[in-house]
């Protein structure tokens, strides 16, 4: 029984991204990336909960909250 041999041709590298003016786009360095701020969504809150109560609940686990927005529906 013979085993079929796979092609061992080198795969082509993906083409480099091209900018609008026709130049080649360089990869960004790590220090060029933006810092993303983590975001937590809490659902099924009681309609009577306010921002202060929500902050106090997260203070119990030593989490600091800089920005809160409670959607009222």
PDB file of N, CA, C and O in Angstrom, chain B, residues numbered from 101:
ATOM      1  N   UNK B 101       0.846  -1.179   0.000  1.00  0.00           N
ATOM      2  CA  UNK B 101       0.000   0.000   0.000  1.00  0.00           C
ATOM      3  C   UNK B 101       0.893   1.244   0.000  1.00  0.00           C
ATOM      4  O   UNK B 101       1.752   1.399   0.868  1.00  0.00           O
ATOM      5  N   UNK B 102       0.685   2.109  -0.962  1.00  0.00           N
ATOM      6  CA  UNK B 102       1.487   3.318  -1.076  1.00  0.00           C
ATOM      7  C   UNK B 102       0.798   4.482  -0.379  1.00  0.00           C
ATOM      8  O   UNK B 102      -0.427   4.601  -0.398  1.00  0.00           O
ATOM      9  N   UNK B 103       1.594   5.322   0.225  1.00  0.00           N
ATOM     10  CA  UNK B 103       1.076   6.525   0.881  1.00  0.00           C
ATOM     11  C   UNK B 103       1.331   7.701  -0.050  1.00  0.00           C
ATOM     12  O   UNK B 103       2.441   7.886  -0.548  1.00  0.00           O
ATOM     13  N   UNK B 104       0.296   8.486  -0.277  1.00  0.00           N
ATOM     14  CA  UNK B 104       0.432   9.647  -1.156  1.00  0.00           C
ATOM     15  C   UNK B 104       1.317  10.687  -0.484  1.00  0.00           C
ATOM     16  O   UNK B 104       1.158  10.997   0.697  1.00  0.00           O
ATOM     17  N   UNK B 105       2.238  11.211  -1.253  1.00  0.00           N
ATOM     18  CA  UNK B 105       3.131  12.231  -0.716  1.00  0.00           C
ATOM     19  C   UNK B 105       2.500  13.606  -0.867  1.00  0.00           C
ATOM     20  O   UNK B 105       1.849  13.909  -1.867  1.00  0.00           O
ATOM     21  N   UNK B 106       2.706  14.412   0.135  1.00  0.00           N
ATOM     22  CA  UNK B 106       2.181  15.779   0.100  1.00  0.00           C
ATOM     23  C   UNK B 106       3.169  16.675  -0.621  1.00  0.00           C
ATOM     24  O   UNK B 106       4.376  16.433  -0.606  1.00  0.00           O
ATOM     25  N   UNK B 107       2.646  17.703  -1.244  1.00  0.00           N
ATOM     26  CA  UNK B 107       3.523  18.688  -1.867  1.00  0.00           C
ATOM     27  C   UNK B 107       4.281  19.420  -0.770  1.00  0.00           C
ATOM     28  O   UNK B 107       3.686  19.871   0.209  1.00  0.00           O
ATOM     29  N   UNK B 108       5.555  19.533  -0.930  1.00  0.00           N
ATOM     30  CA  UNK B 108       6.367  20.228   0.069  1.00  0.00           C
ATOM     31  C   UNK B 108       6.853  21.564  -0.455  1.00  0.00           C
ATOM     32  O   UNK B 108       7.931  22.032  -0.091  1.00  0.00           O
ATOM     33  N   UNK B 109       6.048  22.173  -1.313  1.00  0.00           N
ATOM     34  CA  UNK B 109       6.400  23.483  -1.840  1.00  0.00           C
ATOM     35  C   UNK B 109       6.262  24.527  -0.738  1.00  0.00           C
ATOM     36  O   UNK B 109       5.322  24.470   0.055  1.00  0.00           O
ATOM     37  N   UNK B 110       7.164  25.452  -0.685  1.00  0.00           N
ATOM     38  CA  UNK B 110       7.019  26.508   0.336  1.00  0.00           C
ATOM     39  C   UNK B 110       5.778  27.349   0.033  1.00  0.00           C
ATOM     40  O   UNK B 110       5.510  27.702  -1.115  1.00  0.00           O
ATOM     41  N   UNK B 111       5.046  27.652   1.071  1.00  0.00           N
ATOM     42  CA  UNK B 111       3.840  28.459   0.889  1.00  0.00           C
ATOM     43  C   UNK B 111       4.225  29.907   0.675  1.00  0.00           C
ATOM     44  O   UNK B 111       5.230  30.384   1.202  1.00  0.00           O
ATOM     45  N   UNK B 112       3.426  30.587  -0.091  1.00  0.00           N
ATOM     46  CA  UNK B 112       3.691  31.998  -0.351  1.00  0.00           C
ATOM     47  C   UNK B 112       3.347  32.817   0.876  1.00  0.00           C
ATOM     48  O   UNK B 112       2.369  32.539   1.570  1.00  0.00           O
ATOM     49  N   UNK B 113       4.146  33.811   1.132  1.00  0.00           N
ATOM     50  CA  UNK B 113       3.853  34.709   2.241  1.00  0.00           C
ATOM     51  C   UNK B 113       2.689  35.598   1.854  1.00  0.00           C
ATOM     52  O   UNK B 113       2.503  35.929   0.683  1.00  0.00           O
ATOM     53  N   UNK B 114       1.914  35.977   2.848  1.00  0.00           N
ATOM     54  CA  UNK B 114       0.788  36.856   2.559  1.00  0.00           C
ATOM     55  C   UNK B 114       1.320  38.205   2.090  1.00  0.00           C
ATOM     56  O   UNK B 114       2.358  38.663   2.568  1.00  0.00           O
ATOM     57  N   UNK B 115       0.621  38.837   1.166  1.00  0.00           N
ATOM     58  CA  UNK B 115       1.104  40.126   0.653  1.00  0.00           C
ATOM     59  C   UNK B 115       1.098  41.188   1.744  1.00  0.00           C
ATOM     60  O   UNK B 115       0.265  41.169   2.650  1.00  0.00           O
ATOM     61  N   UNK B 116       2.036  42.106   1.637  1.00  0.00           N
ATOM     62  CA  UNK B 116       2.122  43.185   2.620  1.00  0.00           C
ATOM     63  C   UNK B 116       0.998  44.182   2.374  1.00  0.00           C
ATOM     64  O   UNK B 116       0.651  44.458   1.226  1.00  0.00           O
ATOM     65  N   UNK B 117       0.429  44.722   3.449  1.00  0.00           N
ATOM     66  CA  UNK B 117      -0.642  45.718   3.274  1.00  0.00           C
ATOM     67  C   UNK B 117      -0.132  46.950   2.533  1.00  0.00           C
ATOM     68  O   UNK B 117       0.982  47.417   2.773  1.00  0.00           O
ATOM     69  N   UNK B 118      -0.942  47.458   1.652  1.00  0.00           N
ATOM     70  CA  UNK B 118      -0.576  48.618   0.845  1.00  0.00           C
ATOM     71  C   UNK B 118      -1.425  49.800   1.283  1.00  0.00           C
ATOM     72  O   UNK B 118      -2.636  49.665   1.461  1.00  0.00           O
ATOM     73  N   UNK B 119      -0.799  50.955   1.458  1.00  0.00           N
ATOM     74  CA  UNK B 119      -1.524  52.156   1.855  1.00  0.00           C
ATOM     75  C   UNK B 119      -2.186  52.793   0.643  1.00  0.00           C
ATOM     76  O   UNK B 119      -1.979  52.358  -0.489  1.00  0.00           O
ATOM     77  N   UNK B 120      -2.978  53.819   0.886  1.00  0.00           N
ATOM     78  CA  UNK B 120      -3.702  54.499  -0.189  1.00  0.00           C
ATOM     79  C   UNK B 120      -2.774  55.116  -1.230  1.00  0.00           C
ATOM     80  O   UNK B 120      -3.104  55.156  -2.415  1.00  0.00           O
ATOM     81  N   UNK B 121      -1.620  55.594  -0.788  1.00  0.00           N
ATOM     82  CA  UNK B 121      -0.709  56.240  -1.732  1.00  0.00           C
ATOM     83  C   UNK B 121       0.225  55.248  -2.419  1.00  0.00           C
ATOM     84  O   UNK B 121       1.128  55.661  -3.146  1.00  0.00           O
ATOM     85  N   UNK B 122       0.026  53.949  -2.202  1.00  0.00           N
ATOM     86  CA  UNK B 122       0.809  52.936  -2.892  1.00  0.00           C
ATOM     87  C   UNK B 122       2.021  52.444  -2.138  1.00  0.00           C
ATOM     88  O   UNK B 122       2.677  51.504  -2.587  1.00  0.00           O
ATOM     89  N   UNK B 123       2.344  53.046  -1.003  1.00  0.00           N
ATOM     90  CA  UNK B 123       3.486  52.606  -0.211  1.00  0.00           C
ATOM     91  C   UNK B 123       3.134  51.368   0.599  1.00  0.00           C
ATOM     92  O   UNK B 123       1.963  51.012   0.729  1.00  0.00           O
ATOM     93  N   UNK B 124       4.141  50.724   1.135  1.00  0.00           N
ATOM     94  CA  UNK B 124       3.918  49.534   1.948  1.00  0.00           C
ATOM     95  C   UNK B 124       3.769  49.963   3.401  1.00  0.00           C
ATOM     96  O   UNK B 124       4.578  50.725   3.929  1.00  0.00           O
ATOM     97  N   UNK B 125       2.710  49.453   4.037  1.00  0.00           N
ATOM     98  CA  UNK B 125       2.418  49.814   5.423  1.00  0.00           C
ATOM     99  C   UNK B 125       3.318  49.004   6.351  1.00  0.00           C
ATOM    100  O   UNK B 125       3.440  47.789   6.197  1.00  0.00           O
ATOM    101  N   UNK B 126       3.941  49.670   7.303  1.00  0.00           N
ATOM    102  CA  UNK B 126       4.804  48.993   8.261  1.00  0.00           C
ATOM    103  C   UNK B 126       3.973  48.505   9.430  1.00  0.00           C
ATOM    104  O   UNK B 126       2.934  49.080   9.755  1.00  0.00           O
ATOM    105  N   UNK B 127       4.446  47.431  10.061  1.00  0.00           N
ATOM    106  CA  UNK B 127       3.760  46.921  11.241  1.00  0.00           C
ATOM    107  C   UNK B 127       3.960  47.899  12.391  1.00  0.00           C
ATOM    108  O   UNK B 127       5.010  48.529  12.519  1.00  0.00           O
ATOM    109  N   UNK B 128       2.927  48.009  13.224  1.00  0.00           N
ATOM    110  CA  UNK B 128       3.020  48.904  14.373  1.00  0.00           C
ATOM    111  C   UNK B 128       3.852  48.246  15.467  1.00  0.00           C
ATOM    112  O   UNK B 128       3.802  47.032  15.664  1.00  0.00           O
ATOM    113  N   UNK B 129       4.600  49.055  16.155  1.00  0.00           N
ATOM    114  CA  UNK B 129       5.366  48.555  17.284  1.00  0.00           C
ATOM    115  C   UNK B 129       4.446  48.441  18.485  1.00  0.00           C
ATOM    116  O   UNK B 129       3.377  49.051  18.519  1.00  0.00           O
ATOM    117  N   UNK B 130       4.860  47.661  19.466  1.00  0.00           N
ATOM    118  CA  UNK B 130       4.028  47.445  20.642  1.00  0.00           C
ATOM    119  C   UNK B 130       3.704  48.742  21.361  1.00  0.00           C
ATOM    120  O   UNK B 130       2.594  48.905  21.867  1.00  0.00           O
ATOM    121  N   UNK B 131       4.650  49.663  21.416  1.00  0.00           N
ATOM    122  CA  UNK B 131       4.401  50.908  22.142  1.00  0.00           C
ATOM    123  C   UNK B 131       3.462  51.836  21.384  1.00  0.00           C
ATOM    124  O   UNK B 131       3.002  52.828  21.949  1.00  0.00           O
ATOM    125  N   UNK B 132       3.164  51.543  20.114  1.00  0.00           N
ATOM    126  CA  UNK B 132       2.253  52.374  19.334  1.00  0.00           C
ATOM    127  C   UNK B 132       0.784  52.029  19.578  1.00  0.00           C
ATOM    128  O   UNK B 132      -0.096  52.791  19.178  1.00  0.00           O
ATOM    129  N   UNK B 133       0.501  50.896  20.225  1.00  0.00           N
ATOM    130  CA  UNK B 133      -0.874  50.477  20.424  1.00  0.00           C
ATOM    131  C   UNK B 133      -1.532  51.260  21.553  1.00  0.00           C
ATOM    132  O   UNK B 133      -0.876  51.674  22.509  1.00  0.00           O
ATOM    133  N   UNK B 134      -2.833  51.451  21.424  1.00  0.00           N
ATOM    134  CA  UNK B 134      -3.594  52.142  22.461  1.00  0.00           C
ATOM    135  C   UNK B 134      -3.831  51.190  23.625  1.00  0.00           C
ATOM    136  O   UNK B 134      -3.890  49.973  23.452  1.00  0.00           O
ATOM    137  N   UNK B 135      -3.964  51.766  24.805  1.00  0.00           N
ATOM    138  CA  UNK B 135      -4.294  50.973  25.977  1.00  0.00           C
ATOM    139  C   UNK B 135      -5.808  50.895  26.054  1.00  0.00           C
ATOM    140  O   UNK B 135      -6.490  51.919  26.095  1.00  0.00           O
ATOM    141  N   UNK B 136      -6.325  49.689  26.075  1.00  0.00           N
ATOM    142  CA  UNK B 136      -7.772  49.512  26.150  1.00  0.00           C
ATOM    143  C   UNK B 136      -8.196  49.410  27.610  1.00  0.00           C
ATOM    144  O   UNK B 136      -7.575  48.705  28.405  1.00  0.00           O
ATOM    145  N   UNK B 137      -9.240  50.111  27.937  1.00  0.00           N
ATOM    146  CA  UNK B 137      -9.775  50.084  29.285  1.00  0.00           C
ATOM    147  C   UNK B 137     -10.820  48.975  29.349  1.00  0.00           C
ATOM    148  O   UNK B 137     -11.740  48.945  28.531  1.00  0.00           O
ATOM    149  N   UNK B 138     -10.687  48.066  30.309  1.00  0.00           N
ATOM    150  CA  UNK B 138     -11.671  46.985  30.413  1.00  0.00           C
ATOM    151  C   UNK B 138     -13.068  47.529  30.679  1.00  0.00           C
ATOM    152  O   UNK B 138     -13.231  48.560  31.333  1.00  0.00           O
ATOM    153  N   UNK B 139     -14.063  46.831  30.170  1.00  0.00           N
ATOM    154  CA  UNK B 139     -15.449  47.268  30.313  1.00  0.00           C
ATOM    155  C   UNK B 139     -16.270  46.102  30.840  1.00  0.00           C
ATOM    156  O   UNK B 139     -16.180  44.987  30.327  1.00  0.00           O
ATOM    157  N   UNK B 140     -17.059  46.361  31.853  1.00  0.00           N
ATOM    158  CA  UNK B 140     -17.911  45.335  32.451  1.00  0.00           C
ATOM    159  C   UNK B 140     -19.361  45.761  32.290  1.00  0.00           C
ATOM    160  O   UNK B 140     -19.723  46.904  32.569  1.00  0.00           O
ATOM    161  N   UNK B 141     -20.178  44.834  31.840  1.00  0.00           N
ATOM    162  CA  UNK B 141     -21.608  45.096  31.696  1.00  0.00           C
ATOM    163  C   UNK B 141     -22.330  44.246  32.734  1.00  0.00           C
ATOM    164  O   UNK B 141     -22.172  43.026  32.767  1.00  0.00           O
ATOM    165  N   UNK B 142     -23.117  44.895  33.574  1.00  0.00           N
ATOM    166  CA  UNK B 142     -23.885  44.207  34.608  1.00  0.00           C
ATOM    167  C   UNK B 142     -25.349  44.311  34.221  1.00  0.00           C
ATOM    168  O   UNK B 142     -25.880  45.407  34.043  1.00  0.00           O
ATOM    169  N   UNK B 143     -25.990  43.173  34.094  1.00  0.00           N
ATOM    170  CA  UNK B 143     -27.396  43.167  33.675  1.00  0.00           C
ATOM    171  C   UNK B 143     -28.293  42.725  34.817  1.00  0.00           C
ATOM    172  O   UNK B 143     -27.832  42.256  35.857  1.00  0.00           O
ATOM    173  N   UNK B 144     -29.577  42.887  34.593  1.00  0.00           N
ATOM    174  CA  UNK B 144     -30.622  42.485  35.537  1.00  0.00           C
ATOM    175  C   UNK B 144     -30.502  43.201  36.877  1.00  0.00           C
ATOM    176  O   UNK B 144     -30.745  42.610  37.929  1.00  0.00           O
ATOM    177  N   UNK B 145     -30.129  44.468  36.832  1.00  0.00           N
ATOM    178  CA  UNK B 145     -30.100  45.272  38.048  1.00  0.00           C
ATOM    179  C   UNK B 145     -31.509  45.733  38.379  1.00  0.00           C
ATOM    180  O   UNK B 145     -32.347  45.920  37.497  1.00  0.00           O
ATOM    181  N   UNK B 146     -31.746  45.909  39.656  1.00  0.00           N
ATOM    182  CA  UNK B 146     -33.011  46.477  40.092  1.00  0.00           C
ATOM    183  C   UNK B 146     -33.068  47.930  39.614  1.00  0.00           C
ATOM    184  O   UNK B 146     -32.043  48.609  39.568  1.00  0.00           O
ATOM    185  N   UNK B 147     -34.246  48.397  39.263  1.00  0.00           N
ATOM    186  CA  UNK B 147     -34.388  49.769  38.767  1.00  0.00           C
ATOM    187  C   UNK B 147     -34.087  50.805  39.849  1.00  0.00           C
ATOM    188  O   UNK B 147     -33.864  51.974  39.534  1.00  0.00           O
ATOM    189  N   UNK B 148     -34.077  50.398  41.106  1.00  0.00           N
ATOM    190  CA  UNK B 148     -33.811  51.326  42.206  1.00  0.00           C
ATOM    191  C   UNK B 148     -32.312  51.497  42.481  1.00  0.00           C
ATOM    192  O   UNK B 148     -31.936  52.347  43.288  1.00  0.00           O
ATOM    193  N   UNK B 149     -31.462  50.719  41.837  1.00  0.00           N
ATOM    194  CA  UNK B 149     -30.013  50.797  42.055  1.00  0.00           C
ATOM    195  C   UNK B 149     -29.476  52.070  41.416  1.00  0.00           C
ATOM    196  O   UNK B 149     -29.801  52.395  40.274  1.00  0.00           O
ATOM    197  N   UNK B 150     -28.637  52.796  42.183  1.00  0.00           N
ATOM    198  CA  UNK B 150     -28.009  53.997  41.627  1.00  0.00           C
ATOM    199  C   UNK B 150     -26.500  53.772  41.498  1.00  0.00           C
ATOM    200  O   UNK B 150     -25.990  52.718  41.877  1.00  0.00           O
ATOM    201  N   UNK B 151     -25.802  54.756  40.968  1.00  0.00           N
ATOM    202  CA  UNK B 151     -24.369  54.617  40.695  1.00  0.00           C
ATOM    203  C   UNK B 151     -23.555  54.403  41.966  1.00  0.00           C
ATOM    204  O   UNK B 151     -22.607  53.617  41.967  1.00  0.00           O
ATOM    205  N   UNK B 152     -23.911  55.092  43.047  1.00  0.00           N
ATOM    206  CA  UNK B 152     -23.171  54.943  44.304  1.00  0.00           C
ATOM    207  C   UNK B 152     -23.288  53.521  44.847  1.00  0.00           C
ATOM    208  O   UNK B 152     -22.304  52.957  45.327  1.00  0.00           O
ATOM    209  N   UNK B 153     -24.470  52.947  44.774  1.00  0.00           N
ATOM    210  CA  UNK B 153     -24.658  51.579  45.255  1.00  0.00           C
ATOM    211  C   UNK B 153     -23.861  50.584  44.410  1.00  0.00           C
ATOM    212  O   UNK B 153     -23.308  49.614  44.929  1.00  0.00           O
ATOM    213  N   UNK B 154     -23.812  50.835  43.123  1.00  0.00           N
ATOM    214  CA  UNK B 154     -23.060  49.954  42.235  1.00  0.00           C
ATOM    215  C   UNK B 154     -21.561  50.045  42.527  1.00  0.00           C
ATOM    216  O   UNK B 154     -20.871  49.026  42.536  1.00  0.00           O
ATOM    217  N   UNK B 155     -21.053  51.253  42.766  1.00  0.00           N
ATOM    218  CA  UNK B 155     -19.638  51.430  43.100  1.00  0.00           C
ATOM    219  C   UNK B 155     -19.299  50.748  44.420  1.00  0.00           C
ATOM    220  O   UNK B 155     -18.244  50.125  44.541  1.00  0.00           O
ATOM    221  N   UNK B 156     -20.180  50.860  45.409  1.00  0.00           N
ATOM    222  CA  UNK B 156     -19.945  50.219  46.703  1.00  0.00           C
ATOM    223  C   UNK B 156     -19.904  48.702  46.564  1.00  0.00           C
ATOM    224  O   UNK B 156     -19.127  48.039  47.251  1.00  0.00           O
ATOM    225  N   UNK B 157     -20.727  48.151  45.688  1.00  0.00           N
ATOM    226  CA  UNK B 157     -20.731  46.702  45.478  1.00  0.00           C
ATOM    227  C   UNK B 157     -19.402  46.228  44.895  1.00  0.00           C
ATOM    228  O   UNK B 157     -18.918  45.153  45.251  1.00  0.00           O
ATOM    229  N   UNK B 158     -18.814  47.017  44.007  1.00  0.00           N
ATOM    230  CA  UNK B 158     -17.533  46.639  43.422  1.00  0.00           C
ATOM    231  C   UNK B 158     -16.366  46.943  44.346  1.00  0.00           C
ATOM    232  O   UNK B 158     -15.302  46.342  44.197  1.00  0.00           O
ATOM    233  N   UNK B 159     -16.532  47.856  45.297  1.00  0.00           N
ATOM    234  CA  UNK B 159     -15.469  48.141  46.258  1.00  0.00           C
ATOM    235  C   UNK B 159     -15.217  46.947  47.168  1.00  0.00           C
ATOM    236  O   UNK B 159     -14.120  46.803  47.708  1.00  0.00           O
ATOM    237  N   UNK B 160     -16.213  46.093  47.345  1.00  0.00           N
ATOM    238  CA  UNK B 160     -16.056  44.910  48.191  1.00  0.00           C
ATOM    239  C   UNK B 160     -14.992  43.966  47.643  1.00  0.00           C
ATOM    240  O   UNK B 160     -14.371  43.225  48.405  1.00  0.00           O
ATOM    241  N   UNK B 161     -14.777  43.985  46.343  1.00  0.00           N
ATOM    242  CA  UNK B 161     -13.762  43.119  45.732  1.00  0.00           C
ATOM    243  C   UNK B 161     -12.528  43.927  45.316  1.00  0.00           C
ATOM    244  O   UNK B 161     -11.725  43.469  44.503  1.00  0.00           O
ATOM    245  N   UNK B 162     -12.387  45.116  45.872  1.00  0.00           N
ATOM    246  CA  UNK B 162     -11.246  46.011  45.607  1.00  0.00           C
ATOM    247  C   UNK B 162     -11.118  46.400  44.136  1.00  0.00           C
ATOM    248  O   UNK B 162     -10.007  46.520  43.618  1.00  0.00           O
ATOM    249  N   UNK B 163     -12.234  46.593  43.476  1.00  0.00           N
ATOM    250  CA  UNK B 163     -12.227  47.045  42.084  1.00  0.00           C
ATOM    251  C   UNK B 163     -12.584  48.526  42.064  1.00  0.00           C
ATOM    252  O   UNK B 163     -13.576  48.942  42.662  1.00  0.00           O
ATOM    253  N   UNK B 164     -11.780  49.307  41.381  1.00  0.00           N
ATOM    254  CA  UNK B 164     -12.084  50.732  41.265  1.00  0.00           C
ATOM    255  C   UNK B 164     -12.827  50.974  39.963  1.00  0.00           C
ATOM    256  O   UNK B 164     -12.450  50.462  38.908  1.00  0.00           O
ATOM    257  N   UNK B 165     -13.876  51.754  40.056  1.00  0.00           N
ATOM    258  CA  UNK B 165     -14.692  52.071  38.887  1.00  0.00           C
ATOM    259  C   UNK B 165     -14.561  53.555  38.619  1.00  0.00           C
ATOM    260  O   UNK B 165     -14.846  54.384  39.483  1.00  0.00           O
ATOM    261  N   UNK B 166     -14.125  53.883  37.407  1.00  0.00           N
ATOM    262  CA  UNK B 166     -13.954  55.281  37.034  1.00  0.00           C
ATOM    263  C   UNK B 166     -15.183  55.853  36.354  1.00  0.00           C
ATOM    264  O   UNK B 166     -15.462  57.045  36.487  1.00  0.00           O
ATOM    265  N   UNK B 167     -15.911  55.042  35.641  1.00  0.00           N
ATOM    266  CA  UNK B 167     -17.030  55.540  34.859  1.00  0.00           C
ATOM    267  C   UNK B 167     -18.180  54.544  34.950  1.00  0.00           C
ATOM    268  O   UNK B 167     -18.005  53.354  34.690  1.00  0.00           O
ATOM    269  N   UNK B 168     -19.343  55.039  35.316  1.00  0.00           N
ATOM    270  CA  UNK B 168     -20.524  54.181  35.345  1.00  0.00           C
ATOM    271  C   UNK B 168     -21.631  54.834  34.549  1.00  0.00           C
ATOM    272  O   UNK B 168     -21.749  56.059  34.507  1.00  0.00           O
ATOM    273  N   UNK B 169     -22.424  54.018  33.933  1.00  0.00           N
ATOM    274  CA  UNK B 169     -23.620  54.528  33.271  1.00  0.00           C
ATOM    275  C   UNK B 169     -24.699  53.468  33.406  1.00  0.00           C
ATOM    276  O   UNK B 169     -24.548  52.340  32.938  1.00  0.00           O
ATOM    277  N   UNK B 170     -25.768  53.845  34.043  1.00  0.00           N
ATOM    278  CA  UNK B 170     -26.891  52.943  34.240  1.00  0.00           C
ATOM    279  C   UNK B 170     -27.973  53.343  33.256  1.00  0.00           C
ATOM    280  O   UNK B 170     -28.432  54.485  33.240  1.00  0.00           O
ATOM    281  N   UNK B 171     -28.372  52.386  32.439  1.00  0.00           N
ATOM    282  CA  UNK B 171     -29.394  52.647  31.424  1.00  0.00           C
ATOM    283  C   UNK B 171     -30.762  52.516  32.075  1.00  0.00           C
ATOM    284  O   UNK B 171     -31.084  51.486  32.667  1.00  0.00           O
ATOM    285  N   UNK B 172     -31.551  53.552  31.962  1.00  0.00           N
ATOM    286  CA  UNK B 172     -32.914  53.528  32.502  1.00  0.00           C
ATOM    287  C   UNK B 172     -33.873  53.239  31.366  1.00  0.00           C
ATOM    288  O   UNK B 172     -33.886  53.949  30.360  1.00  0.00           O
ATOM    289  N   UNK B 173     -34.661  52.216  31.522  1.00  0.00           N
ATOM    290  CA  UNK B 173     -35.643  51.873  30.482  1.00  0.00           C
ATOM    291  C   UNK B 173     -37.031  51.899  31.026  1.00  0.00           C
ATOM    292  O   UNK B 173     -37.986  51.635  30.296  1.00  0.00           O
TER     293      UNK B 173
END
